[in-house]
């Protein structure tokens, strides 16, 4: 009997049941994919680091002598339970060459490693561990090679010292330690024999060789204090710091989770409405069943048969769809990460079962309305004929919208709960797209330059080769700057050049001794930078620090700290706080007159160029293209391009935004079709009456369409009004984790955010409703008394 009831109902209401099935499929897909993704993301980095077999603290050192003092400290330290170390060879982009030029452009130093000697696991793009590399081949890590268009099978040479090592790209790899966008250090994983060929060349040992230390410790802070006096550390940090370098990837993952959760809620809400509409329009069948003696429970169980059948079918389809859908959602995040969980299949099944139970629970709850219906309702067309309140505040006689416009507006205002839910769904979909658009626009603009703690210039040129020469002591900062100045003058583009240098120096304060990253530029003034509290350092014995460093040192504005600069202990007073994204907010700034040996530089920003003739943007863009040819360097940018290159995730956010827009439009189309089809079924007699009193089919279609148009306009206005509060609520904490403790200057592409996307959402909604409303043509004026 149950199967017969289900079969007849499915045939009778194909459109409604198909849409209901689609929403069950969506619910199952979102539930299974979202929960699996939540588990993958929340525990993602721990999962990734465990798979990679990373320790708790990491050091990257450049070796200028044969003595390994760091290993001696680690061997005898009470804070170290174990450690692993392996040799690396440092290279710049100029050292990796093809027959036609450089293999790829990158700003930081690349590390060449022996795959058989590294003490961590590297993963291929299929998330399988890379255990071996053929002689003459190489795996490259990070996002740089793909962004630069490096292809599998491409041949190039590593030229260091007197050695020229031919290699072929075997594939790309994921590196847990240095693979994030913020680290930006590619690794070249090669065969042991090829690595020995490089290290056998004594000429590269003076500046190209180094070590990586992977340390197990329960007290990273104490270990950091022990290592405080060591020179040559290009990088040091614990596992938490490495996790934070993936913050932009996690930002994308968090946005995906919010979107999934929002769409999941939307799906369940729509399902509830569908069930309630179905019951509301079947008053005749319910009345007849009660008239022949069936009780409420029996009738409710009969209705649940249909929902159970549709739900089970939808859940099965949704489960199989959740696997590729979940992978699609996490694709942009997992480019540099191994995300997953070991119980994904079981969790997916459990989620789909939960969806079935929740929908049946919704169905059972919604069928309570059956208890209020009686046999006489079949005669009264489901109406009691009683109303004890005014239906609307509007009056047809006073309306200026015409009869069609009045009917549409009157329906929306008379049913605030019904149309309020519709408005909320449309507003959520619109707001999600707008928030992502604002975030992408901000990351792609030059407005975040101040959060990099760098001054504005005409041109920024990343040059890892010159940076390595400074670090190795082969050249000074001033010599490299003068070289660039001379080249500019020779090419009729005179200007001045300066470099923001990084120094990792020991600092002693109230909380102990720590190594702190300092910024210093001899050609700018500390007053040129932004500060959140205090005043800019104006004397050589004054420094500015970030809030993070202040808390780490236990030193506030007005306190004094001791900095070891090349073996000389010097005392400085903190005069200001500033915010920045550099090193996740952990850095400080010297006054420009502080003298620091160039050999202590551990890294640097781009060379900043300001032309003497103050050209406009068009001329600057032309000169940037010329400079790329002159210096054979593609890493030359204007302000906007430099910020985008530093942030590294603008394109990723934009891709997620487009995905969310597509999903939102699918939800909107399904919702509009479902709700309009439900309205037509519910209002069949009203539509017939309108035609009986003179409304033609076009007017009825316009009337039904206008209701959705009014609803989506209200939703767009609501989303626009809430855009900034929601953006600050969602995005500000993410930027805060990156080091920004003040206000973020969000950027708006007005035509895109308040023009293109609202228009797209409005048109899709109205078009979907209008096409569905064409069904009203089949209703005739003679159907006024029909209850079929």
FENTABEL-V922442 format. One record per residue. N is the residue number from 0. PHI is phi in whole degrees, 0 to 359 (999 if undefined). PSI is psi as a letter, one per 40 degrees, with the letter a starting at -180 (NA if undefined). Layout:
[[N PHI PSI] [N PHI PSI]]
//
This chain:
[[0 999 d] [1 300 d] [2 296 d] [3 296 d] [4 297 d] [5 298 d] [6 298 d] [7 295 d] [8 293 d] [9 295 d] [10 290 d] [11 286 d] [12 230 g] [13 298 d] [14 299 d] [15 300 d] [16 289 d] [17 295 d] [18 296 d] [19 300 d] [20 298 d] [21 298 d] [22 290 d] [23 295 d] [24 300 d] [25 299 d] [26 302 d] [27 295 d] [28 298 d] [29 296 d] [30 295 d] [31 296 d] [32 293 d] [33 294 d] [34 296 d] [35 298 d] [36 290 d] [37 300 d] [38 297 d] [39 294 d] [40 280 d] [41 300 d] [42 259 e] [43 300 d] [44 290 d] [45 298 d] [46 301 d] [47 297 d] [48 294 d] [49 293 d] [50 298 d] [51 279 e] [52 61 f] [53 278 i] [54 272 a] [55 250 d] [56 215 i] [57 225 i] [58 225 h] [59 245 h] [60 237 i] [61 262 h] [62 259 h] [63 247 e] [64 215 i] [65 281 e] [66 277 h] [67 259 g] [68 289 d] [69 295 d] [70 298 d] [71 296 d] [72 294 d] [73 296 d] [74 294 d] [75 253 e] [76 284 h] [77 286 e] [78 270 e] [79 243 h] [80 265 e] [81 175 i] [82 205 i] [83 228 i] [84 222 i] [85 210 i] [86 277 i] [87 224 i] [88 241 h] [89 273 i] [90 214 i] [91 258 i] [92 295 d] [93 289 e] [94 272 e] [95 247 h] [96 233 i] [97 256 i] [98 294 d] [99 254 e] [100 148 a] [101 286 i] [102 295 d] [103 199 i] [104 259 h] [105 210 i] [106 272 d] [107 267 a] [108 276 h] [109 269 i] [110 249 h] [111 263 h] [112 232 i] [113 276 h] [114 301 d] [115 276 e] [116 244 e] [117 293 i] [118 260 f] [119 223 i] [120 269 h] [121 248 i] [122 239 i] [123 283 i] [124 290 e] [125 269 e] [126 68 e] [127 268 i] [128 294 h] [129 275 h] [130 260 d] [131 204 i] [132 231 h] [133 294 i] [134 299 h] [135 86 e] [136 237 i] [137 209 i] [138 255 h] [139 245 h] [140 261 i] [141 87 i] [142 269 e] [143 300 d] [144 300 d] [145 291 d] [146 297 d] [147 271 e] [148 81 f] [149 292 h] [150 248 i] [151 297 h] [152 95 e] [153 290 h] [154 254 i] [155 205 i] [156 233 i] [157 262 h] [158 250 h] [159 226 h] [160 60 b] [161 259 e] [162 252 h] [163 232 h] [164 257 h] [165 282 h] [166 220 i] [167 234 h] [168 290 h] [169 270 d] [170 165 a] [171 240 i] [172 227 i] [173 256 h] [174 241 h] [175 295 d] [176 282 d] [177 239 e] [178 272 e] [179 284 i] [180 297 d] [181 287 d] [182 284 d] [183 66 f] [184 253 h] [185 294 i] [186 240 i] [187 250 h] [188 264 h] [189 235 i] [190 289 i] [191 302 d] [192 296 d] [193 294 d] [194 293 d] [195 295 d] [196 298 d] [197 291 d] [198 287 e] [199 288 e] [200 278 h] [201 295 d] [202 291 d] [203 271 e] [204 288 e] [205 292 d] [206 215 e] [207 260 e] [208 267 i] [209 194 a] [210 226 i] [211 241 h] [212 246 h] [213 244 h] [214 243 h] [215 262 h] [216 208 i] [217 258 e] [218 220 g] [219 296 d] [220 296 d] [221 294 d] [222 296 d] [223 300 d] [224 294 d] [225 297 d] [226 269 e] [227 301 d] [228 271 e] [229 282 h] [230 265 i] [231 87 e] [232 277 h] [233 285 d] [234 206 i] [235 210 i] [236 179 i] [237 267 a] [238 297 d] [239 297 d] [240 294 d] [241 297 d] [242 301 d] [243 293 d] [244 290 e] [245 266 e] [246 300 d] [247 289 d] [248 296 d] [249 291 d] [250 300 d] [251 297 d] [252 297 d] [253 296 d] [254 297 d] [255 299 d] [256 295 d] [257 298 d] [258 297 d] [259 300 d] [260 297 d] [261 297 d] [262 291 d] [263 296 d] [264 297 d] [265 301 d] [266 298 d] [267 295 d] [268 298 d] [269 296 d] [270 300 d] [271 298 d] [272 297 d] [273 299 d] [274 297 d] [275 294 d] [276 295 d] [277 300 d] [278 293 d] [279 297 d] [280 271 e] [281 257 f] [282 299 d] [283 295 d] [284 299 d] [285 294 d] [286 298 d] [287 295 d] [288 298 d] [289 292 d] [290 294 d] [291 270 e] [292 109 e] [293 287 h] [294 274 i] [295 300 d] [296 298 d] [297 296 d] [298 294 d] [299 296 d] [300 295 d] [301 299 d] [302 291 d] [303 292 d] [304 301 d] [305 298 d] [306 295 d] [307 294 d] [308 297 d] [309 295 d] [310 294 d] [311 296 d] [312 298 d] [313 294 d] [314 293 d] [315 296 d] [316 298 d] [317 297 d] [318 298 d] [319 292 d] [320 283 d] [321 291 d] [322 293 d] [323 294 d] [324 294 d] [325 297 d] [326 295 d] [327 296 d] [328 296 d] [329 265 e] [330 301 d] [331 294 d] [332 280 d] [333 275 e] [334 302 d] [335 247 e] [336 223 i] [337 255 h] [338 251 i] [339 164 i] [340 217 i] [341 275 e] [342 235 f] [343 299 d] [344 294 d] [345 296 d] [346 297 d] [347 299 d] [348 296 d] [349 299 d] [350 297 d] [351 292 d] [352 297 d] [353 297 d] [354 298 d] [355 302 d] [356 296 d] [357 295 d] [358 294 d] [359 296 d] [360 296 d] [361 301 d] [362 298 d] [363 296 d] [364 294 d] [365 290 d] [366 284 e] [367 299 d] [368 297 d] [369 299 d] [370 295 d] [371 276 e] [372 274 i] [373 230 i] [374 299 d] [375 291 d] [376 296 d] [377 295 d] [378 280 d] [379 273 e] [380 61 f] [381 79 e] [382 241 i] [383 269 e] [384 82 e] [385 250 i] [386 211 h] [387 252 e] [388 217 i] [389 292 h] [390 291 d] [391 207 i] [392 279 e] [393 275 i] [394 231 h] [395 298 d] [396 294 d] [397 262 e] [398 287 i] [399 253 e] [400 261 e] [401 80 i] [402 295 d] [403 294 d] [404 297 d] [405 297 d] [406 300 d] [407 296 d] [408 294 d] [409 295 d] [410 297 d] [411 296 d] [412 282 d] [413 277 d] [414 239 g] [415 299 d] [416 292 d] [417 297 d] [418 280 e] [419 294 d] [420 295 d] [421 302 d] [422 300 d] [423 298 d] [424 297 d] [425 298 d] [426 293 d] [427 298 d] [428 300 d] [429 293 d] [430 296 d] [431 301 d] [432 294 d] [433 297 d] [434 299 d] [435 295 d] [436 295 d] [437 298 d] [438 298 d] [439 296 d] [440 298 d] [441 293 d] [442 291 d] [443 267 e] [444 259 i] [445 267 e] [446 291 d] [447 269 e] [448 303 d] [449 296 d] [450 278 e] [451 263 e] [452 55 f] [453 217 i] [454 274 i] [455 278 h] [456 222 i] [457 289 d] [458 218 i] [459 236 h] [460 235 h] [461 284 h] [462 213 g] [463 290 d] [464 293 d] [465 295 d] [466 297 d] [467 294 d] [468 295 d] [469 292 d] [470 299 d] [471 283 e] [472 85 e] [473 288 d] [474 218 i] [475 265 i] [476 300 d] [477 297 d] [478 295 d] [479 292 d] [480 297 d] [481 296 d] [482 302 d] [483 293 d] [484 301 d] [485 295 d] [486 295 d] [487 297 d] [488 296 d] [489 295 d] [490 253 f] [491 59 f] [492 227 f] [493 299 i] [494 185 i] [495 254 i] [496 228 h] [497 213 i] [498 229 h] [499 275 h] [500 259 i] [501 251 h] [502 226 h] [503 259 h] [504 235 i] [505 289 h] [506 231 h] [507 245 h] [508 213 a] [509 304 d] [510 274 e] [511 126 a] [512 250 h] [513 216 i] [514 270 h] [515 238 h] [516 278 h] [517 253 i] [518 258 i] [519 205 h] [520 219 h] [521 284 e] [522 253 e] [523 239 i] [524 248 i] [525 298 d] [526 286 e] [527 279 e] [528 254 i] [529 270 i] [530 227 i] [531 267 d] [532 213 i] [533 77 a] [534 230 i] [535 300 i] [536 301 h] [537 242 e] [538 234 i] [539 299 d] [540 263 f] [541 240 i] [542 224 i] [543 244 i] [544 227 i] [545 276 i] [546 301 d] [547 297 d] [548 291 d] [549 302 d] [550 290 d] [551 294 d] [552 278 d] [553 74 f] [554 233 h] [555 250 a] [556 301 h] [557 100 e] [558 276 i] [559 253 i] [560 229 i] [561 249 h] [562 243 h] [563 268 h] [564 249 g] [565 61 f] [566 93 e] [567 260 h] [568 277 h] [569 231 i] [570 259 h] [571 230 i] [572 251 h] [573 280 h] [574 245 e] [575 202 i] [576 250 i] [577 219 i] [578 242 i] [579 197 i] [580 272 e] [581 298 h] [582 53 f] [583 58 f] [584 89 e] [585 261 g] [586 200 i] [587 218 i] [588 227 h] [589 276 i] [590 292 i] [591 296 d] [592 271 e] [593 288 h] [594 268 h] [595 230 h] [596 302 h] [597 299 d] [598 294 e] [599 274 e] [600 296 h] [601 254 d] [602 193 a] [603 198 i] [604 278 a] [605 284 i] [606 291 h] [607 259 h] [608 243 h] [609 237 h] [610 285 i] [611 291 d] [612 267 e] [613 48 g] [614 288 i] [615 277 i] [616 298 d] [617 299 d] [618 293 d] [619 300 d] [620 299 d] [621 296 d] [622 291 d] [623 300 d] [624 296 d] [625 294 d] [626 296 d] [627 299 d] [628 285 d] [629 297 d] [630 267 e] [631 50 f] [632 215 h] [633 273 e] [634 273 f] [635 237 h] [636 224 i] [637 273 a] [638 299 d] [639 298 d] [640 294 d] [641 294 d] [642 297 d] [643 298 d] [644 295 d] [645 292 d] [646 286 d] [647 78 e] [648 233 e] [649 301 d] [650 293 d] [651 295 d] [652 296 d] [653 297 d] [654 295 d] [655 295 d] [656 301 d] [657 294 d] [658 296 d] [659 296 d] [660 299 d] [661 297 d] [662 296 d] [663 297 d] [664 294 d] [665 296 d] [666 299 d] [667 297 d] [668 298 d] [669 299 d] [670 294 d] [671 297 d] [672 296 d] [673 298 d] [674 292 d] [675 293 d] [676 297 d] [677 292 d] [678 300 d] [679 297 d] [680 296 d] [681 289 d] [682 254 f] [683 304 d] [684 292 d] [685 294 d] [686 295 d] [687 297 d] [688 295 d] [689 301 d] [690 290 d] [691 293 d] [692 266 e] [693 119 e] [694 287 h] [695 275 i] [696 298 d] [697 299 d] [698 294 d] [699 294 d] [700 298 d] [701 298 d] [702 301 d] [703 292 d] [704 291 d] [705 298 d] [706 299 d] [707 288 d] [708 298 d] [709 297 d] [710 297 d] [711 289 d] [712 295 d] [713 300 d] [714 296 d] [715 295 d] [716 297 d] [717 297 d] [718 298 d] [719 295 d] [720 293 d] [721 267 e] [722 302 d] [723 294 d] [724 302 d] [725 291 d] [726 297 d] [727 295 d] [728 294 d] [729 270 d] [730 269 d] [731 307 d] [732 298 d] [733 293 d] [734 296 d] [735 298 d] [736 294 d] [737 275 e] [738 124 e] [739 275 h] [740 256 e] [741 250 a] [742 287 i] [743 260 h] [744 273 g] [745 290 i] [746 250 h] [747 240 h] [748 269 g] [749 304 d] [750 296 d] [751 284 d] [752 284 d] [753 257 e] [754 241 c] [755 298 d] [756 294 d] [757 301 d] [758 296 d] [759 298 d] [760 295 d] [761 297 d] [762 296 d] [763 296 d] [764 297 d] [765 296 d] [766 296 d] [767 298 d] [768 294 d] [769 295 d] [770 296 d] [771 291 d] [772 292 e] [773 300 d] [774 298 d] [775 295 e] [776 298 d] [777 284 e] [778 270 h] [779 253 i] [780 296 d] [781 287 e] [782 276 e] [783 304 d] [784 264 e] [785 284 h] [786 240 e] [787 267 NA]]
//
